[in-house]
């Protein structure tokens, strides 16, 4: 069931990305990684389409960002909060 939700989320995030591609992929500030790699911070980490598409890689590598030398460990995304999932992607 988790894979089905992830597939639905990827499709939904893709639809959003197609409506506003510049807002969902362009880095906002590369000095502190905010907005880089499709990950933004607002009361917790939130993913855009590109990050969500590769989220399993980040989990397996236990890295928050893919850049060489990243020491930040992977932190669960607000996108996977159970209340959010139940509301927007019910099984």
C-alpha positions in Angstrom: 0.0 0.0 0.0 2.9 2.4 0.7 4.1 2.0 -2.9 0.6 2.8 -4.2 0.6 6.1 -2.2 4.0 7.0 -3.4 3.0 6.4 -7.0 -0.1 8.6 -6.5 2.0 11.3 -4.9 4.5 11.3 -7.7 1.7 11.7 -10.3 0.1 14.5 -8.2 3.5 16.3 -7.8 4.2 15.9 -11.5 0.8 17.5 -12.3 1.7 20.4 -10.0 5.2 20.7 -11.5 3.7 20.9 -15.0 1.5 23.8 -13.9 4.3 25.8 -12.4 7.7 24.3 -13.3 9.8 27.3 -12.3 8.4 27.4 -8.7 9.0 23.7 -8.2 12.6 23.3 -9.4 14.5 26.5 -9.4 16.9 26.9 -6.5 16.0 29.8 -4.2 19.2 30.2 -2.3 22.1 27.9 -2.9 24.1 29.1 0.1 22.2 27.1 2.7 20.6 24.5 0.4 17.1 25.9 0.9 15.3 25.0 -2.3 18.1 23.0 -3.8 17.5 19.6 -5.2 13.7 20.0 -4.9 13.6 20.3 -1.1 12.3 23.3 0.8 11.9 24.0 4.5 8.7 25.4 5.8 7.8 24.2 9.3 9.6 20.9 8.3 11.0 19.5 5.1 8.7 19.5 2.1 9.6 17.9 -1.2 8.9 18.9 -4.8 8.4 16.5 -7.7 12.1 15.9 -8.3 13.0 15.1 -4.7 10.0 12.9 -4.3 10.8 11.0 -7.4 14.2 10.1 -5.9 13.2 9.9 -2.2 14.2 6.2 -1.8 17.8 7.0 -3.0 18.0 9.7 -0.3 16.7 7.2 2.3 19.1 4.5 1.3 22.1 6.8 1.3 20.9 8.4 4.6 21.6 11.8 3.1 19.4 14.9 3.0 21.1 16.2 -0.1 22.9 14.4 -2.9 25.9 16.9 -3.3 29.3 15.5 -2.5 30.3 16.0 1.1 26.8 16.3 2.4 26.8 15.4 6.1 23.1 16.1 6.8 21.3 12.8 7.5 18.0 12.1 5.8 15.1 13.5 7.7 11.5 12.3 7.1 9.5 14.7 5.0 6.3 16.4 6.1 4.9 15.0 2.8 4.8 11.6 4.6 3.0 12.7 7.7 0.2 10.2 8.3 -2.5 12.9 8.7 -1.5 14.5 5.4 -1.4 11.1 3.6 -4.8 10.1 4.9 -6.3 13.5 3.9 -4.8 13.8 0.4 -4.0 10.1 -0.6 -6.5 7.8 1.1 -6.1 4.1 0.5 
